[in-house]
């Protein structure tokens, strides 16, 4: 059973949040597997919800776990992200605070923060493979994080495939599989990767103008658009170039 088993949100009447169609009318998500994917177009609300979940878990919104103090200090009624004060999380059997929030767009800032800590105590790099994350390629640093920091808890990841080649995505899926099989870790991942969302047994939630609904791999736009393109790339390219 996943640690985090329910995400609830009432209808929203607050600022910009009520302008996000997928979240505006509220939601009730039941998480029944250790791996859950959020999919949808840019701006559909996936990252907004991930941030709120991460803050409710006590993780740094700039990336990290409860021990990484990188939040800005700016608060909306006690929370840094306004959605966090509205959502309710249900835990099985009890709340945990172990895990990690990883966002691809701010990973450089997280890596630099670790480098700053390492200036005072270089042993901290041992927890990240023994090397500065900023001294590795983008993809290598992501995998160093996954292989060395992911062990047990709730892992909330925003587009972790951003720096990964197809081969590295497969390596990341192996990390997920090993931790999923151990029963010690849960993953909630927002992604655009058609490879990643085919992870066997995962739950997939689609975010769009009609709200948030559970879907299947073959019914996602990621799957059928990618499959259609690979089956006939010339047709797509002729359409795009007007030839």
Short mmCIF file of the C-alpha atoms (twelve columns), coordinates in Angstrom:
data_MODEL
# 
_entry.id   MODEL 
# 
loop_
_atom_site.group_PDB 
_atom_site.id 
_atom_site.type_symbol 
_atom_site.label_atom_id 
_atom_site.label_alt_id 
_atom_site.label_comp_id 
_atom_site.label_asym_id 
_atom_site.label_seq_id 
_atom_site.Cartn_x 
_atom_site.Cartn_y 
_atom_site.Cartn_z 
_atom_site.pdbx_PDB_model_num 
ATOM 1   C CA . UNK A 1   0.000   0.000  0.000   1 
ATOM 2   C CA . UNK A 2   1.262   3.515  -0.758  1 
ATOM 3   C CA . UNK A 3   1.998   5.799  2.191   1 
ATOM 4   C CA . UNK A 4   0.015   8.694  0.730   1 
ATOM 5   C CA . UNK A 5   -3.361  7.217  -0.174  1 
ATOM 6   C CA . UNK A 6   -5.647  10.201 -0.772  1 
ATOM 7   C CA . UNK A 7   -5.427  13.755 -2.114  1 
ATOM 8   C CA . UNK A 8   -8.517  15.914 -1.596  1 
ATOM 9   C CA . UNK A 9   -9.195  19.452 -2.782  1 
ATOM 10  C CA . UNK A 10  -12.418 21.473 -2.377  1 
ATOM 11  C CA . UNK A 11  -13.739 23.766 -5.157  1 
ATOM 12  C CA . UNK A 12  -11.435 26.789 -5.405  1 
ATOM 13  C CA . UNK A 13  -12.413 30.453 -5.254  1 
ATOM 14  C CA . UNK A 14  -8.972  31.930 -4.642  1 
ATOM 15  C CA . UNK A 15  -7.028  34.180 -7.020  1 
ATOM 16  C CA . UNK A 16  -5.321  32.517 -9.945  1 
ATOM 17  C CA . UNK A 17  -6.140  29.036 -8.645  1 
ATOM 18  C CA . UNK A 18  -9.740  29.316 -9.797  1 
ATOM 19  C CA . UNK A 19  -8.413  29.887 -13.327 1 
ATOM 20  C CA . UNK A 20  -6.838  26.411 -13.487 1 
ATOM 21  C CA . UNK A 21  -9.626  24.266 -15.023 1 
ATOM 22  C CA . UNK A 22  -8.278  20.926 -13.800 1 
ATOM 23  C CA . UNK A 23  -8.252  22.091 -10.154 1 
ATOM 24  C CA . UNK A 24  -11.016 24.721 -10.040 1 
ATOM 25  C CA . UNK A 25  -13.876 22.358 -9.176  1 
ATOM 26  C CA . UNK A 26  -11.889 20.381 -6.625  1 
ATOM 27  C CA . UNK A 27  -10.750 16.774 -6.797  1 
ATOM 28  C CA . UNK A 28  -10.541 13.501 -4.941  1 
ATOM 29  C CA . UNK A 29  -7.630  11.266 -5.954  1 
ATOM 30  C CA . UNK A 30  -7.224  7.813  -4.484  1 
ATOM 31  C CA . UNK A 31  -3.662  6.521  -4.778  1 
ATOM 32  C CA . UNK A 32  -3.711  2.727  -4.859  1 
ATOM 33  C CA . UNK A 33  -0.270  1.986  -6.329  1 
ATOM 34  C CA . UNK A 34  3.242   3.014  -5.345  1 
ATOM 35  C CA . UNK A 35  3.763   4.795  -8.668  1 
ATOM 36  C CA . UNK A 36  1.399   7.546  -9.830  1 
ATOM 37  C CA . UNK A 37  1.833   9.771  -12.877 1 
ATOM 38  C CA . UNK A 38  0.279   13.185 -13.543 1 
ATOM 39  C CA . UNK A 39  0.039   13.935 -17.269 1 
ATOM 40  C CA . UNK A 40  -1.379  16.845 -19.236 1 
ATOM 41  C CA . UNK A 41  -0.447  19.902 -21.245 1 
ATOM 42  C CA . UNK A 42  1.797   22.679 -19.959 1 
ATOM 43  C CA . UNK A 43  -0.187  24.880 -17.601 1 
ATOM 44  C CA . UNK A 44  -2.745  22.189 -16.797 1 
ATOM 45  C CA . UNK A 45  -2.050  22.295 -13.041 1 
ATOM 46  C CA . UNK A 46  0.222   19.274 -12.550 1 
ATOM 47  C CA . UNK A 47  3.141   21.195 -11.041 1 
ATOM 48  C CA . UNK A 48  0.848   23.405 -8.963  1 
ATOM 49  C CA . UNK A 49  -0.623  20.320 -7.297  1 
ATOM 50  C CA . UNK A 50  2.801   18.687 -6.849  1 
ATOM 51  C CA . UNK A 51  4.117   21.794 -5.095  1 
ATOM 52  C CA . UNK A 52  1.185   21.796 -2.687  1 
ATOM 53  C CA . UNK A 53  1.664   18.112 -1.892  1 
ATOM 54  C CA . UNK A 54  5.391   18.648 -1.354  1 
ATOM 55  C CA . UNK A 55  4.833   21.558 1.015   1 
ATOM 56  C CA . UNK A 56  2.235   19.615 2.976   1 
ATOM 57  C CA . UNK A 57  4.879   16.875 3.313   1 
ATOM 58  C CA . UNK A 58  7.342   19.433 4.683   1 
ATOM 59  C CA . UNK A 59  9.769   19.325 1.748   1 
ATOM 60  C CA . UNK A 60  11.677  22.290 0.370   1 
ATOM 61  C CA . UNK A 61  9.898   23.759 -2.656  1 
ATOM 62  C CA . UNK A 62  13.254  24.525 -4.284  1 
ATOM 63  C CA . UNK A 63  14.006  20.817 -4.183  1 
ATOM 64  C CA . UNK A 64  15.048  18.541 -1.371  1 
ATOM 65  C CA . UNK A 65  13.677  16.910 1.748   1 
ATOM 66  C CA . UNK A 66  12.529  18.228 5.120   1 
ATOM 67  C CA . UNK A 67  16.158  18.921 6.109   1 
ATOM 68  C CA . UNK A 68  16.887  21.224 3.158   1 
ATOM 69  C CA . UNK A 69  15.914  24.737 4.178   1 
ATOM 70  C CA . UNK A 70  15.544  26.538 0.854   1 
ATOM 71  C CA . UNK A 71  12.002  27.867 0.960   1 
ATOM 72  C CA . UNK A 72  11.656  31.610 0.407   1 
ATOM 73  C CA . UNK A 73  9.923   32.454 3.659   1 
ATOM 74  C CA . UNK A 74  7.062   34.190 1.800   1 
ATOM 75  C CA . UNK A 75  3.747   32.805 3.021   1 
ATOM 76  C CA . UNK A 76  0.082   32.658 2.003   1 
ATOM 77  C CA . UNK A 77  -1.720  32.105 5.323   1 
ATOM 78  C CA . UNK A 78  1.155   30.003 6.573   1 
ATOM 79  C CA . UNK A 79  2.105   28.321 3.289   1 
ATOM 80  C CA . UNK A 80  4.544   29.271 0.565   1 
ATOM 81  C CA . UNK A 81  2.316   27.981 -2.234  1 
ATOM 82  C CA . UNK A 82  -1.337  29.080 -1.934  1 
ATOM 83  C CA . UNK A 83  -2.787  25.691 -2.920  1 
ATOM 84  C CA . UNK A 84  -1.108  23.963 0.041   1 
ATOM 85  C CA . UNK A 85  -3.578  25.419 2.543   1 
ATOM 86  C CA . UNK A 86  -6.539  23.934 0.677   1 
ATOM 87  C CA . UNK A 87  -5.512  20.336 0.007   1 
ATOM 88  C CA . UNK A 88  -5.926  17.495 2.467   1 
ATOM 89  C CA . UNK A 89  -3.717  14.411 2.409   1 
ATOM 90  C CA . UNK A 90  -4.752  10.993 3.653   1 
ATOM 91  C CA . UNK A 91  -2.056  8.599  4.891   1 
ATOM 92  C CA . UNK A 92  -1.896  4.814  5.355   1 
ATOM 93  C CA . UNK A 93  -1.369  3.856  8.089   1 
ATOM 94  C CA . UNK A 94  0.090   7.159  9.358   1 
ATOM 95  C CA . UNK A 95  1.723   10.305 8.035   1 
ATOM 96  C CA . UNK A 96  5.419   10.099 7.160   1 
ATOM 97  C CA . UNK A 97  7.845   12.917 6.422   1 
ATOM 98  C CA . UNK A 98  10.607  11.007 4.661   1 
ATOM 99  C CA . UNK A 99  11.193  11.468 0.949   1 
ATOM 100 C CA . UNK A 100 12.193  14.145 -1.525  1 
ATOM 101 C CA . UNK A 101 10.763  16.831 -3.813  1 
ATOM 102 C CA . UNK A 102 12.675  17.109 -7.085  1 
ATOM 103 C CA . UNK A 103 11.882  19.675 -9.745  1 
ATOM 104 C CA . UNK A 104 13.924  19.703 -12.926 1 
ATOM 105 C CA . UNK A 105 13.667  23.461 -13.487 1 
ATOM 106 C CA . UNK A 106 15.326  24.344 -10.170 1 
ATOM 107 C CA . UNK A 107 17.719  21.411 -9.863  1 
ATOM 108 C CA . UNK A 108 20.766  23.647 -10.502 1 
ATOM 109 C CA . UNK A 109 19.822  25.716 -7.446  1 
ATOM 110 C CA . UNK A 110 19.524  22.570 -5.341  1 
ATOM 111 C CA . UNK A 111 22.903  21.284 -6.562  1 
ATOM 112 C CA . UNK A 112 24.493  24.663 -5.766  1 
ATOM 113 C CA . UNK A 113 22.969  24.568 -2.277  1 
ATOM 114 C CA . UNK A 114 24.583  21.162 -1.669  1 
ATOM 115 C CA . UNK A 115 27.924  22.556 -2.898  1 
ATOM 116 C CA . UNK A 116 27.642  25.391 -0.384  1 
ATOM 117 C CA . UNK A 117 27.054  22.906 2.425   1 
ATOM 118 C CA . UNK A 118 29.984  20.806 1.191   1 
ATOM 119 C CA . UNK A 119 32.339  23.759 1.616   1 
ATOM 120 C CA . UNK A 120 31.851  23.396 5.360   1 
ATOM 121 C CA . UNK A 121 31.729  19.587 5.393   1 
ATOM 122 C CA . UNK A 122 32.744  17.732 2.226   1 
ATOM 123 C CA . UNK A 123 31.319  14.484 3.595   1 
ATOM 124 C CA . UNK A 124 27.861  15.609 2.521   1 
ATOM 125 C CA . UNK A 125 28.836  14.758 -1.069  1 
ATOM 126 C CA . UNK A 126 29.001  11.090 -0.064  1 
ATOM 127 C CA . UNK A 127 25.212  11.158 0.016   1 
ATOM 128 C CA . UNK A 128 25.224  12.137 -3.668  1 
ATOM 129 C CA . UNK A 129 27.746  9.661  -5.048  1 
ATOM 130 C CA . UNK A 130 30.891  11.404 -3.793  1 
ATOM 131 C CA . UNK A 131 30.966  14.161 -6.453  1 
ATOM 132 C CA . UNK A 132 29.474  17.602 -6.787  1 
ATOM 133 C CA . UNK A 133 26.209  17.383 -8.716  1 
ATOM 134 C CA . UNK A 134 27.237  20.510 -10.629 1 
ATOM 135 C CA . UNK A 135 30.449  18.824 -11.797 1 
ATOM 136 C CA . UNK A 136 28.482  16.106 -13.583 1 
ATOM 137 C CA . UNK A 137 26.398  16.334 -16.724 1 
ATOM 138 C CA . UNK A 138 22.764  17.221 -16.192 1 
ATOM 139 C CA . UNK A 139 21.634  13.643 -16.782 1 
ATOM 140 C CA . UNK A 140 24.419  12.143 -14.664 1 
ATOM 141 C CA . UNK A 141 23.558  14.416 -11.754 1 
ATOM 142 C CA . UNK A 142 19.898  13.399 -11.924 1 
ATOM 143 C CA . UNK A 143 20.821  9.717  -11.783 1 
ATOM 144 C CA . UNK A 144 23.291  10.357 -8.965  1 
ATOM 145 C CA . UNK A 145 20.437  11.841 -6.986  1 
ATOM 146 C CA . UNK A 146 18.076  8.965  -7.814  1 
ATOM 147 C CA . UNK A 147 20.639  6.250  -7.041  1 
ATOM 148 C CA . UNK A 148 21.998  7.741  -3.833  1 
ATOM 149 C CA . UNK A 149 19.177  9.676  -2.195  1 
ATOM 150 C CA . UNK A 150 16.142  7.567  -3.013  1 
ATOM 151 C CA . UNK A 151 15.656  4.837  -0.420  1 
ATOM 152 C CA . UNK A 152 12.378  5.086  1.491   1 
ATOM 153 C CA . UNK A 153 9.571   7.613  1.701   1 
ATOM 154 C CA . UNK A 154 7.450   9.659  -0.691  1 
ATOM 155 C CA . UNK A 155 9.205   10.958 -3.809  1 
ATOM 156 C CA . UNK A 156 7.484   13.850 -5.568  1 
ATOM 157 C CA . UNK A 157 9.113   14.517 -8.933  1 
ATOM 158 C CA . UNK A 158 8.374   17.245 -11.471 1 
ATOM 159 C CA . UNK A 159 9.527   16.251 -14.977 1 
ATOM 160 C CA . UNK A 160 12.480  14.093 -13.860 1 
ATOM 161 C CA . UNK A 161 12.999  13.009 -17.490 1 
ATOM 162 C CA . UNK A 162 13.985  16.556 -18.531 1 
ATOM 163 C CA . UNK A 163 17.735  15.837 -18.604 1 
ATOM 164 C CA . UNK A 164 17.621  12.118 -19.324 1 
ATOM 165 C CA . UNK A 165 18.366  10.365 -22.607 1 
ATOM 166 C CA . UNK A 166 16.076  7.442  -23.519 1 
ATOM 167 C CA . UNK A 167 18.665  5.023  -22.113 1 
ATOM 168 C CA . UNK A 168 18.841  6.997  -18.860 1 
ATOM 169 C CA . UNK A 169 15.036  7.039  -18.617 1 
ATOM 170 C CA . UNK A 170 15.176  3.242  -18.673 1 
ATOM 171 C CA . UNK A 171 17.837  3.337  -15.939 1 
ATOM 172 C CA . UNK A 172 15.582  5.597  -13.886 1 
ATOM 173 C CA . UNK A 173 12.666  3.195  -14.395 1 
ATOM 174 C CA . UNK A 174 14.889  0.469  -12.962 1 
ATOM 175 C CA . UNK A 175 15.428  2.607  -9.841  1 
ATOM 176 C CA . UNK A 176 11.670  3.059  -9.530  1 
ATOM 177 C CA . UNK A 177 11.099  -0.676 -9.974  1 
ATOM 178 C CA . UNK A 178 13.578  -1.692 -7.294  1 
ATOM 179 C CA . UNK A 179 12.102  0.711  -4.739  1 
ATOM 180 C CA . UNK A 180 8.520   -0.066 -5.748  1 
ATOM 181 C CA . UNK A 181 9.180   -3.773 -5.294  1 
ATOM 182 C CA . UNK A 182 10.741  -3.166 -1.874  1 
ATOM 183 C CA . UNK A 183 7.525   -1.537 -0.667  1 
ATOM 184 C CA . UNK A 184 9.529   1.242  0.979   1 
ATOM 185 C CA . UNK A 185 8.939   4.036  -1.513  1 
ATOM 186 C CA . UNK A 186 6.119   5.830  -3.276  1 
ATOM 187 C CA . UNK A 187 6.467   7.992  -6.386  1 
ATOM 188 C CA . UNK A 188 4.191   10.812 -7.564  1 
ATOM 189 C CA . UNK A 189 5.553   12.086 -10.875 1 
ATOM 190 C CA . UNK A 190 4.475   14.816 -13.288 1 
ATOM 191 C CA . UNK A 191 5.867   13.953 -16.702 1 
ATOM 192 C CA . UNK A 192 5.628   14.387 -20.468 1 
ATOM 193 C CA . UNK A 193 7.587   11.209 -21.196 1 
ATOM 194 C CA . UNK A 194 5.713   8.506  -23.156 1 
ATOM 195 C CA . UNK A 195 8.412   6.058  -22.078 1 
ATOM 196 C CA . UNK A 196 8.144   6.761  -18.373 1 
ATOM 197 C CA . UNK A 197 4.364   6.480  -18.116 1 
ATOM 198 C CA . UNK A 198 4.397   2.943  -19.514 1 
ATOM 199 C CA . UNK A 199 5.848   1.763  -16.185 1 
ATOM 200 C CA . UNK A 200 3.862   -1.423 -15.455 1 
ATOM 201 C CA . UNK A 201 1.067   -1.184 -12.927 1 
ATOM 202 C CA . UNK A 202 1.297   2.584  -12.476 1 
ATOM 203 C CA . UNK A 203 -1.718  4.817  -11.930 1 
ATOM 204 C CA . UNK A 204 -2.086  7.661  -14.454 1 
ATOM 205 C CA . UNK A 205 -4.131  10.808 -13.875 1 
ATOM 206 C CA . UNK A 206 -4.921  13.115 -16.809 1 
ATOM 207 C CA . UNK A 207 -5.137  16.883 -16.142 1 
ATOM 208 C CA . UNK A 208 -7.171  18.939 -18.633 1 
ATOM 209 C CA . UNK A 209 -10.072 21.403 -18.972 1 
ATOM 210 C CA . UNK A 210 -12.495 18.734 -17.760 1 
ATOM 211 C CA . UNK A 211 -10.697 18.246 -14.452 1 
ATOM 212 C CA . UNK A 212 -8.521  15.349 -13.324 1 
ATOM 213 C CA . UNK A 213 -9.454  11.793 -14.230 1 
ATOM 214 C CA . UNK A 214 -7.826  8.397  -14.141 1 
ATOM 215 C CA . UNK A 215 -6.755  7.066  -17.530 1 
ATOM 216 C CA . UNK A 216 -4.714  4.323  -19.177 1 
ATOM 217 C CA . UNK A 217 -1.377  4.458  -20.936 1 
ATOM 218 C CA . UNK A 218 -2.868  3.872  -24.399 1 
ATOM 219 C CA . UNK A 219 -5.464  6.622  -23.858 1 
ATOM 220 C CA . UNK A 220 -2.939  9.363  -23.112 1 
ATOM 221 C CA . UNK A 221 -2.018  11.927 -25.723 1 
ATOM 222 C CA . UNK A 222 1.623   11.155 -24.945 1 
ATOM 223 C CA . UNK A 223 1.135   7.612  -26.207 1 
ATOM 224 C CA . UNK A 224 -1.003  8.051  -29.294 1 
ATOM 225 C CA . UNK A 225 0.688   11.225 -30.558 1 
ATOM 226 C CA . UNK A 226 4.179   9.739  -30.158 1 
ATOM 227 C CA . UNK A 227 3.109   6.426  -31.699 1 
ATOM 228 C CA . UNK A 228 1.379   8.179  -34.599 1 
ATOM 229 C CA . UNK A 229 4.413   10.370 -35.251 1 
ATOM 230 C CA . UNK A 230 6.890   7.473  -35.184 1 
ATOM 231 C CA . UNK A 231 4.667   5.461  -37.510 1 
ATOM 232 C CA . UNK A 232 4.586   8.251  -40.093 1 
ATOM 233 C CA . UNK A 233 6.968   11.148 -39.339 1 
ATOM 234 C CA . UNK A 234 6.948   12.386 -42.939 1 
ATOM 235 C CA . UNK A 235 3.227   13.146 -42.772 1 
ATOM 236 C CA . UNK A 236 3.666   15.238 -39.628 1 
ATOM 237 C CA . UNK A 237 6.679   17.076 -41.025 1 
ATOM 238 C CA . UNK A 238 4.860   17.870 -44.274 1 
ATOM 239 C CA . UNK A 239 1.976   19.271 -42.267 1 
ATOM 240 C CA . UNK A 240 4.268   21.347 -40.037 1 
ATOM 241 C CA . UNK A 241 6.266   22.790 -42.939 1 
ATOM 242 C CA . UNK A 242 3.250   23.277 -45.187 1 
ATOM 243 C CA . UNK A 243 4.741   21.173 -47.958 1 
# 
